Amino acid sequence: MSRMLVTRPEPDAQSTLARLTALDIVADIAPLMVRETLDVSLPPANGFQAVVLTSANAVRSLVDRGVVADYAHLPVFAVGDRTKGEAEDAGFVRVSSAAGAFQDLVNAIGISGLKGPLFYPAAKHQSADLAKAIAPFGVMVATSKVYEMVAADSMPETVLADLASGAIGSVLVYSRRTAEIFAGLTATLDQSRRSALAMLCMSEAVAEPLLANHFNRISLADWPDEDAMMSLALAFAREQTGS
């Protein structure tokens, strides 16, 4: 059976690889982004009603900066369970999970009754505008761009060769930006390989750049989280083996 390719940044790529291995799925890793913590000034915690976290990478960057203790007493709205767990491990004590996607987080903030201001440590490149999304609820947001996901400038030659030969037959893609980077770095693949390559995507939004670049074999997770991605990977693997 052909191998799967994990495109997530580290350390998440290793976590996904371990889960695939436990499912008897053979996979390779080619992270397409690297997190860099940004040295920006951060607002004091006093005056904020809560912290909003849309990524575990935001938590990691606050840990890098050594400032978690400054904000740990504030309630936290986390986009999903993985981010919630990362926040609790870092020292935040009142963390709730929207257990879903960005819109679920927006809805959770809206029904909370808080009017802000909220502290939002975010990525330099954002796929959605939190301040704009929650503005209809009358909630104010102070956004600090605390990290940047830097795109890889090339795909490993061995990975490109295995994609071209079919030795790697499927790719796990977790974010829209990763999909955009992957499409750019695999521009040398001929159309027959693009059409044959199975792209296992976390959501429809993630898949859009791939479809635009003629990757036509798209499968979507039932829910935007890691458990659903593993279910998708297992279903695909079983389909290939006929088991």
VENMOCOR-V629519 format. One record per run of one state. SS is the DSSP state (~ for helix, > for strand, _ for the rest). FROM is the first residue (numbers start at 1). TO is the last residue. If there is no record, write none. Layout:
BEGIN
ss/from/to
SS/FROM/TO
SS/FROM/TO
END
This chain:
BEGIN
ss/from/to
_/1/2
>/3/6
_/7/11
~/12/22
_/23/26
>/27/29
_/30/32
>/33/37
_/38/49
>/50/53
_/54/55
~/56/65
_/66/67
~/68/71
_/72/74
>/75/78
_/79/80
~/81/90
_/91/94
>/95/97
_/98/101
~/102/112
_/113/117
>/118/123
_/124/129
~/130/137
_/138/140
>/141/151
_/152/156
~/157/165
_/166/167
>/168/173
_/174/175
~/176/185
_/186/190
~/191/196
_/197/197
>/198/201
_/202/203
~/204/212
_/213/216
>/217/220
_/221/225
~/226/241
_/242/243
END
